[in-house]
C-alpha cells in the first residue's frame, strides 16, 4: 500500500467549479489583448530569477532521491468467534491458531551522505499495525538498482526515520537548507514516488510557512506547498531553487486521496537536528510540562473576555508533573513560554518540545484575571505510547472490548481475565485514590470461574497469593508460580471502587 498521511478529508470536489469560475469572471475579452500594450508590459513581465526550466536542477538532484519499500509480516486471528463467548471454546478445540500474512508499503526518501544514510518518514517504515513485524527494507535508486537497508533510528513524534543502505560504494547525496528563510511565493520542487510510479518531479510555490494543521502534537508546523504531493511521496524531499532540502513531504489535505494543491512538508530546521541525533544513535529527548490544553477559540475567548487565537487553556494538570510542581492549575491560560507568545501557530506543545529536559523556563499565564509568572523546570517528554496511556479513559460500566494485545495471553488463558495496568486516569474513573496500586480488570470471560465468583470489569486486583500486584508482570509471575506448583486455584484480593477489599479464590484453567 502506498503511504501518505491525510490531514483532513473534504466532501466536495472543486475541479468543475474552478473551471466555471474561470469562465464567468466577467473579464472583457478585450482585456486579453490589452496585456500586450507597452504601457503595461513592465508589470506583467516575470521578475528576474523566475525559472524557465527545472531540468538542470532536477538532473543534479534526482540521483539522490530514492524509493523505499518495506515487507511486513502481520499476525491475524483465525477465530471466526473472536469477541464472542464461543471464542475460547473454538480455541480449545484446536481452531483459531494465529496466521500470518504479508503486507507492503511504498514511500520516498533521500540520501544525505556519501556512505548511504537515508532520511524518510517514520510512517513509511514503521508498521501501523501493532501485530506487524518489519522484516525487510529495500531502497531503489533512480536507475533501478536495489539495496537492502536497515533502520538506524526513528521518531514517531516528528514522523522521521533514518536508514542506512547496506552497500560499500559512494552515493550521490543532498543537504539540508535553511527553511527559516523560506517565503510565501518561493519556488519549490518535490521529487518522490507517487503511487509507486518511480521518480516523479513536481513544482510549485510555498503557499504558507509554519502552517498548523490542527492535528495537535509537538511538531504540528509545516511548510505548505501547491507542488503536487500524492500517495507515495511521503518521506521525499522538497527543494528550494538552490537545490537544498527545505522540507520533507509528509501529508496532504485531500477529499479523494490525490493532490488538490495542498501539501505539507516538515521544515528542515525542525527535521535536521532530529536526523543528526537519529543518525548518531542518540535518544530524542524533549521538554515536557504535563498539561492537557485547549486552544482559545471564539467560545473560550467570549466567556473569558480574551483575544481569540492567543494563549492556550489548561484543562488538566498531570499529577507530580513539572507543571504541577511549579504551581500550574486547571483553568490557567498560558500566554508565553520562554518569552515567546503562545498562538495558534506557535503552540505550547511546540515551544516546550523544542526545549531540553531540565531547562528552567519562564511561563506567563492568566489566572482569575490576574497575570502571573512562574518558572518551570521541564521534565522529559514520555514516549508516545506512555502519553497515550496517560490519556486513556476507562468506563467500568461499559461493555467495550479491549484492544488486541493490550492484556496478557497467559492471564487470559489461566484466569479468564483481561487486565491492564493502573494509571491515575483509570483510578479517577474508578473513584479510588490516584496512588492506588494494582491491576485493573478490563473484561471477564463469562465461562470462567472468575465470572462465577462475581468478578467484573473495573475490579482492582491488589494482590495474588498475598503478593502485591502493582503491575501485570507481578500478576503474571504469581499465575506462573501457581501453575508450576500444580495449584488448582489462586487467591486474589479484589477491591471494587471504594468498597473494602475482599479475597476470592479463583480456579486456574
VEXMI-719244 format. One record per atom (N, C-alpha, C): x, y, z. Coordinates in steps of 0.2 Angstrom, whole numbers, plus 5000, padded with zeros to 4 digits. Atoms other than C-alpha are relative to their C-alpha. Example, Ala and Ser with C-alpha at 12.3 -4.5 7.8 and 13.67 -1.06 7.14 Angstrom:
BEGIN
500449945000
506249785039
500450065000
499649944999
506849955036
499650055003
***
This chain:
BEGIN
500449945000
500050005000
500450065000
499649945000
500650174996
499950045006
500049974994
501050285011
499950084999
500149935000
500450465014
499650015006
500549984995
499650545029
499550054998
500549955002
498050635027
499850045006
500249954995
497750795037
499350015001
500749985000
495950815033
499649974994
500450025006
494550755022
499550054998
500549955002
493450875012
499549964997
500650035003
491750825005
499850024993
500249985007
491650924989
500650014996
499549995005
492750924973
499950074997
500049945003
493151094966
500250014993
499749995007
493851054949
499550034995
500549975005
492251084939
499850075002
500149944998
491851234950
500550054998
499549965002
493551304947
500050024993
500049985007
493351294928
499550054999
500549955001
491751384929
500150075002
499849934998
492451524939
500450044994
499549975005
493751554925
499650024994
500449985005
492351574913
499550055001
500549954999
491151684922
500350065005
499749944996
492351814930
499850074997
500249945003
491651944918
500550044997
499449965003
493352004912
499950014992
500249995007
493052084895
500649974996
499650035005
493851994880
500650044998
499549965002
494752144875
500650015005
499549994995
495752144891
500649954999
499550045002
496751994884
500550034996
499549965005
497452104870
500450055004
499749954996
497752244882
500749995003
499450024997
499152154890
500650014996
499449995005
500252174875
500250084999
499949935000
500152364877
500750025003
499449984997
501852444880
499950035007
500149974993
501152534895
499949965006
500050044994
500852384905
500549944999
499550055001
502252274899
500549995006
499550014994
503352314914
499749975006
500350034994
502152254927
499849924998
500250075001
501752084918
500649964998
499450045002
503552034913
500249975007
499850034994
504151904926
500750035002
499449974997
505451964938
500649964998
499450045001
507251914936
500149945005
500050054996
507551744943
499549955000
500550055002
505951654938
500349954996
499750065004
506451484931
499749994994
500350025006
506251454913
500049925000
500150085000
506551264916
500349985007
499750034994
506951154931
500449944998
499650065003
507851024920
500750005003
499350004997
509651074926
500049985007
500050014993
509151074944
499849935001
500250064999
508250914943
500549954998
499550055002
509650824934
500549995006
499550004994
510850874949
499749965006
500350024994
509550824962
499849935000
500450065001
508650674956
500449935002
499650064998
510050544958
500049985008
500050014993
509950564977
499449995003
500650024997
508150534979
499849934998
500150075001
507650354981
499349985002
500750034998
506050244983
500249955005
499950044994
505850154999
499449955000
500550045000
504849995000
500149955006
499950044994
504549885016
499649934999
500350064999
504049705019
499849995007
500250014994
503049675034
499649935001
500450064999
502349515042
499550025006
500549984996
500649535051
499749945003
500350054996
499949415064
499250015000
500749995000
498049395061
499649945004
500450064997
496749295071
499649974995
500450045004
495949155063
499449975003
500550024996
494549135075
499350044998
500649965003
492849175067
499550025006
500549984994
492049185085
500450055004
499649964996
493349315091
499550065002
500549954997
492449445103
499449975002
500750024998
491049325107
500249945006
499950054994
490849195122
500349944997
499850065003
491249055109
500750004998
499350005002
493049115106
500449955003
499650054996
493849015120
499949934998
500250075002
492948855115
500349984994
499850015007
493448875097
500849995001
499350014999
495248895103
500249935003
499850064996
495248745115
499949944995
500150055005
494648635100
500550004994
499450005005
496248675090
499950054995
500149955005
495548815080
500350075002
499849934998
495948995080
500750025000
499249995000
497848975078
500150064996
499849945004
498549145073
500349984993
499750015006
499049155055
500450074998
499649945003
500249275046
499950024993
500049985007
500149375031
500550064998
499549955002
501249495021
499750064998
500249945002
501049675019
500650044998
499549965002
502049805010
499850075000
500149935000
502249995010
500550034995
499649975005
502950114997
500150075003
499949934999
503750285000
500650034997
499449975003
505150404996
500550025006
499549984995
506750465004
500650034996
499549975004
508350555000
500749985004
499350024997
510250515003
500350075003
499749944997
511150635015
500750005001
499350014999
512850565015
500349954994
499750045005
514050485003
500149935002
500050074998
514050325013
499449975001
500650045001
512250295011
499550015006
500549984995
511250375026
499450034996
500649985004
509450405020
499550025005
500549974995
508050515028
499349984996
500650015002
506250465026
499550025006
500550004995
504550475036
500049945004
500150064996
504350365051
499449964998
500650045002
502650315045
500149954993
499950045006
503450245029
500349935002
499650064998
504550115038
499749975006
500350034994
503550085054
499349984999
500650035001
502149965053
499450035005
500549974996
500550055059
499649955004
500350054996
499849885065
500449975005
499650024994
500449835082
500249935000
499850075001
500449655077
500449984994
499650015006
501549685062
500850015002
499350004999
503449655061
500350024994
499749985005
504549745050
500649954998
499650055002
505549615040
500650024996
499549985005
506449705026
499950074997
500049945003
506849875019
500450004994
499649995006
507349905001
500050074997
499949935003
508050064994
500149994992
499950005007
507850084975
500350064997
499749945003
508950204966
499750024994
500349985006
508350304951
500249964994
499950055006
509250184939
499849935001
500350064999
508350044946
500449955005
499650044996
509749974957
499749995007
500350014994
509049894973
500649985006
499650014995
509949894990
499649985006
500350004993
509449825007
500250055005
499849954995
509449945021
499749985007
500350014993
509249945040
499850075003
500349954997
508350055051
500550025006
499649974995
509550165061
499750035006
500449974995
508350265071
499350034997
500649965002
506550335071
499750035005
500349964995
505550455080
499350024998
500750005002
503650445080
499750075001
500349934999
503350625087
500150044994
499949955006
504150715072
499949964994
500250055006
503750565060
500750004995
499350005003
505650555055
500349935001
499650064999
506750405052
500650004996
499350005004
508550375046
500149924999
499850075003
509050215036
500850014998
499450015003
510750155031
500049954995
500050055006
511050075014
500649955001
499450054999
512049915016
500449984993
499650015006
513249935002
500750045001
499449965000
515049995000
500250034994
499949965006
515050124987
499950075002
500149934999
514950314986
499350024997
500749985002
513150384984
500050074999
500249935001
512550544977
499650025006
500449984995
511850654991
499850075000
500249935000
510950814995
500050025007
499949974994
511050935010
499450045002
500549964998
509851025021
500150074999
499949935001
509551205018
499750045006
500349954995
508851355029
499350014998
500749995001
506951335029
499850065003
500249944996
506851485041
500050064995
500049945004
507251595026
499549994994
500550005005
505851525015
499450055001
500549955000
504551645010
499449984996
500650015004
502751635004
500150024993
499949985007
502851634985
500749974997
499350035003
504651554983
499849934996
500050075004
504851414970
500249955004
499750064997
505051244976
499949944995
500150065004
505251064968
500049945005
500150064996
504650904975
500249944996
499950065003
505350734970
499949945004
500250054996
504650574975
499849944996
500350075003
503750404971
499350005001
500750014999
501950444970
499749944996
500350065002
500850294968
500449954997
499550065002
502350184965
500350014993
499849995007
502750264948
500850015000
499349995001
504550294952
500250085001
499849934999
505550464952
499650044996
500549965003
504250594948
500250075003
499849934998
504650784949
499450054999
500549965000
503350914953
500350075002
499849944997
503551104956
499450045002
500549954998
502551244964
500350055004
499849944995
502751384977
499949985007
500250014992
502751394996
499450045001
500749974999
500951435000
499950035007
500049974993
501251465019
500649975003
499450024996
502651445031
499749995007
500250014993
502451365049
499249995000
500750014999
500651305045
499849955005
500350054995
499751225060
499449974997
500650035003
498651095053
499449985005
500650014995
497651075069
500049935003
500050074998
498150895072
500349995007
499750004993
499050935089
500749974999
499350035000
500750865094
500550065000
499449964999
502450935097
500350034993
499749975007
502850965078
499550014995
500649985005
501251025070
500150064997
499849945004
502151155060
500349984993
499850025007
502351135041
500150064995
500049965006
502851215025
499549984996
500550025005
501351215014
500250024993
499849995007
501551204996
499549974995
500550025005
500551184980
500349954995
499750055004
501851064972
499649945001
500450065000
500950904968
500349955005
499850054995
501150784983
499449955000
500550055000
500250614982
500249945004
499850064996
500250444990
500749974997
499350025002
502050384990
500550055000
499549944999
502850554991
500250015007
499849994994
502950535009
500849995001
499350014999
504750555015
500550034995
499649975005
505350634999
500250075002
499849934999
506250804998
499650054997
500349945003
505550974995
500650054999
499449965001
506951084987
499950074999
500149935003
507251264985
500450014994
499749995006
508051344970
500749995000
499350015000
509751314976
500249935001
499950075000
509551134977
500149975007
500050024993
509451124996
499349975002
500650034997
508151015006
499850055005
500349954995
507051145015
499449965003
500650044997
505651015019
500049934998
500150075001
505250835020
499249994999
500750015002
503550795011
499749955005
500250044994
502450725025
499249984999
500750015000
500550745022
499750044995
500449975005
499150805011
499350025003
500749984998
497450895013
499649984993
500350035006
496350795001
499349975001
500650035000
494550744998
500049934997
500050065005
495050604986
500649955001
499450035000
496750544991
500550024995
499549975004
497550634977
500150085001
499849934999
498350804976
499550054998
500449955001
497250954977
500450075000
499649945000
498651084978
500250025007
499849994993
498851074997
500449955003
499550054998
500350985003
500450035006
499749974994
501350995019
500749965001
499350034999
503250965022
500350025007
499749994993
504150955039
500650054998
499449955002
505351115039
500749975002
499450024999
507151075038
500350025007
499849984994
507551175053
499849965006
500250054995
506551055063
500349934999
499850075001
507050895055
500749995000
499350015000
508950925053
500349985007
499750024993
509350925072
499849935002
500350074999
508250765074
500449954996
499750055005
509050675059
500749995003
499350014998
510850715066
500049955006
500050044994
510350635083
499849934998
500150075002
509550485075
500649964996
499450035004
511050455063
500549985005
499550014995
512150465079
499849945005
500350054995
511050335088
499850035006
500249974994
510550455101
499350005001
500750004999
508950455110
499750085000
500349935001
507750605106
499750025007
500249974994
507450705122
499650064999
500449935001
506150845123
499750025007
500349974994
505450955136
499349985001
500750024998
503850915145
499750045006
500349964995
502651015155
499549965004
500550044997
501250885159
499350035001
500749975000
499650985155
499649984994
500550015006
498150955144
499750074998
500249935002
497751105134
499550004995
500549985005
496451185123
500150074997
499949935003
496551325111
499550055002
500549944998
495751495115
499650014993
500449995005
494351485102
499550055001
500449954999
492951605100
499649995006
500550014994
491851525114
500450025006
499649994994
493351525126
500150085001
499849935000
493851705121
499450045003
500649964998
492051765123
499849995008
500250014993
491751685140
500550035005
499549984996
493451745147
500250074998
499849935002
493551915138
500750014998
499350005003
495151875129
500050004993
499950005007
495851895112
500049934997
500050075002
495551735102
500649994996
499450025003
496951635095
500750025003
499449984996
498151695109
500049975006
500050044994
498651585123
499649934999
500350075000
498051405127
499849995007
500450014994
496851355141
500249935003
499850064996
497451225154
499449965002
500650054998
496151085155
500249965006
499850054995
497150965166
500750015001
499350004998
498750955175
500249935003
499850074998
499650785177
500350005007
499850004993
499950735195
500849995000
499250014999
501850755200
500350024993
499749985007
502250835183
500450075002
499749944999
503350985181
499550065001
500549954999
501851095179
499750005007
500350004993
501051035195
500550025005
499549974995
502751065204
500150075000
499949935000
502851235198
499450045002
500649964998
501051285203
499550014995
500549995005
500051275187
499449975002
500650034998
498251245189
499549994994
500550005005
496751195178
499650065000
500349935000
495951355172
500550054998
499549955002
497551445169
500050014993
500049995008
497851525152
500850024999
499349995002
499651505146
500150054994
499949955005
500151665136
500750004997
499350005002
502051645135
500449955003
499650054998
503351515135
500750024999
499349985001
505151565137
500150074996
500049935003
504751745132
499750004993
500350005006
503851685116
499249995001
500850005000
501951715113
499849944998
500350065002
500851565113
499450024995
500549995005
499751575097
499849934997
500250065003
498851455086
500549974995
499450035004
500451435075
500649995004
499450014995
501651435090
499749975006
500350034995
500851315102
500449995006
499650014994
501351275120
500449934998
499750065001
501751095114
500650014996
499549995004
502851155100
500650045004
499449964997
503851285111
500349965005
499750044995
504151165125
500449944997
499750055003
504551015114
500750014997
499449985003
505951115107
500550025005
499649984994
506751145124
500349935003
499750064997
507851025133
499749985007
500250024993
507350925149
500550035005
499549964995
508051015164
500050075000
500049935001
507851185157
499550045005
500549964996
507151315169
499750064995
500449965005
505851405158
499550055003
500549954998
504851565162
499449994997
500650005003
503051545159
499550055003
500549954998
501751685159
499349974999
500750025001
499951655162
499550055003
500649964997
498251725167
499649955005
500450044996
497351665182
499550055004
500549954997
495751745188
500150074998
499949935002
496051895178
500750035001
499449974998
497751925185
500649964996
499450025003
499451905176
500549975005
499650034996
500651785184
500649984996
499450035003
502451725180
500349955005
499750064997
503151555185
500649984997
499450045003
504751465182
499949935001
500150075000
504551285177
500649974998
499450045002
505951155177
499749944996
500350045004
505451055162
500349935001
499850074999
505450865163
500149974993
499950035007
505750735149
499449984998
500750025003
504350705137
500049935000
500150085000
503650525139
500049984992
500150035006
503550415124
499350014997
500749995002
502050425113
499649955003
500450064997
501450255120
499850025007
500149984993
501650325138
499550065000
500549955000
500750485133
499349984998
500650035002
499350385125
499749965007
500250034994
499250285141
499750055006
500249954995
499150445152
499350034998
500749975002
497650505142
499549954999
500550055001
496750335142
499550015005
500649994995
495050345149
499749935001
500250074998
494150195157
499350015003
500750004998
492250175159
499949935003
500150074997
491950025172
499449974998
500750035001
490150015167
499949994992
500150015007
490450005148
500249934998
499950065003
490549845138
500550004994
499549995006
491849905126
500549945000
499450055000
493149765121
500650045001
499349975000
494949795125
500349994993
499650005007
496149825110
500449935001
499650065000
497049665105
500750025002
499349984998
498749655113
500150045006
499949964995
498349765127
500149965007
499950044994
498249625140
500549944999
499650065000
499249465144
499749944998
500450065002
498849305135
500049945005
500050064995
499349185149
499550025006
500649984995
498249285162
499349994997
500650025003
496849275150
499849935000
500150075001
497049095147
499949965007
500050034994
497349045165
499450025005
500549974996
496149165174
499350024997
500649985004
494949215160
499950085001
500049934998
495349395164
500450044995
499649955003
495949535153
500150065004
499849954995
496949665163
500450054997
499549955002
497849825161
500250045006
499749974994
498949925172
499650065002
500349944997
498350065184
500350064997
499749935001
498550245179
499650055004
500449954996
498050405188
499350014997
500749995004
496650425174
499549955002
500450054999
495950255177
499850005008
500250004993
496050275196
499450055001
500549954999
495050435195
499349984997
500650025003
493750355184
499749955004
500350054995
493550215197
499850035007
500149964994
493450345211
500449985006
499550024995
494950275220
500650055000
499449965000
496550375225
500549994995
499650005006
497750415211
500649965001
499450044999
499150325220
499849925002
500250074999
498150155221
500449964996
499650055004
499250015216
499749934999
500350065002
498549865207
499949994993
500150025007
498049785191
499250014999
500749995002
496349835183
499749954996
500350055004
495149705176
499650044995
500349965005
494649765159
499449964997
500550045002
493549615154
500049935003
500150064997
492949445161
499749954995
500350055004
492649285151
499449975004
500650034996
490849235156
500049935002
500050074999
491349055156
500549985005
499550014995
492749075169
499850005007
500250004993
492749045187
500050075003
500049934997
493149225190
499350034999
500749985001
491449265182
499549975005
500450044995
490649135193
500050035007
499849974993
491449215208
499750085001
500249945000
490749385203
500550064998
499649955002
492249475197
499850044994
500249965006
491949615184
500450054998
499649945002
492649755174
500050055005
499949944996
493349895184
500349975007
499750034994
493849775199
500850015000
499349995000
495649805205
500349945004
499750064997
496749655209
500650035004
499549974995
497849715224
500549965001
499550054998
498749555227
499849934997
500150075002
498949375221
500449965005
499750044995
499349245234
500450045005
499749954995
499749385246
500650044998
499449965003
501049465234
499750054997
500349945003
500649645229
500149994992
500050005007
500249655211
499950074997
500049935002
500749835206
500150004993
500050005007
500949785188
499749934997
500250065003
500349655175
500549955001
499550054999
502049575177
500049975006
500050034994
501849545195
499449955001
500650055001
500149465192
500249944996
499850065005
500849355178
500549955004
499550034996
502349305190
499649955005
500450044995
501049235203
499649954996
500350055004
500049145190
500449954998
499550055002
501549065183
500349955006
499850044994
502149015201
499549955002
500550054998
500448935205
500049944995
500150065005
500448835188
500649965001
499450054999
502248775192
499949965006
500150044994
501748715209
499449964999
500650045001
500248625201
499450025005
500649974997
498948735211
499450004996
500650005004
497248725205
499650075001
500349934999
496748905211
500550055003
499649944998
497549075215
499650045004
500449964996
496949185229
500250084998
499949935002
496649365223
499650045005
500449954996
496249515234
499850064995
500349965005
495049625225
499750065003
500449944997
494449805228
499550024994
500549985005
492849865219
499950075002
500049934999
492950055218
500250025008
499849984993
492850125236
499849955006
500250054995
492249965244
500649975004
499450034996
493349875257
500249944995
499850055004
494449745248
499849935003
500250074998
494049555249
500449954996
499650055003
494849395245
499649954996
500450055004
494249275231
500549954997
499650065003
495049105227
499749994993
500250015007
494949095208
500449944997
499750065002
495248925200
500350014993
499649995006
496548915186
499749954995
500350045005
496048845169
500649964997
***
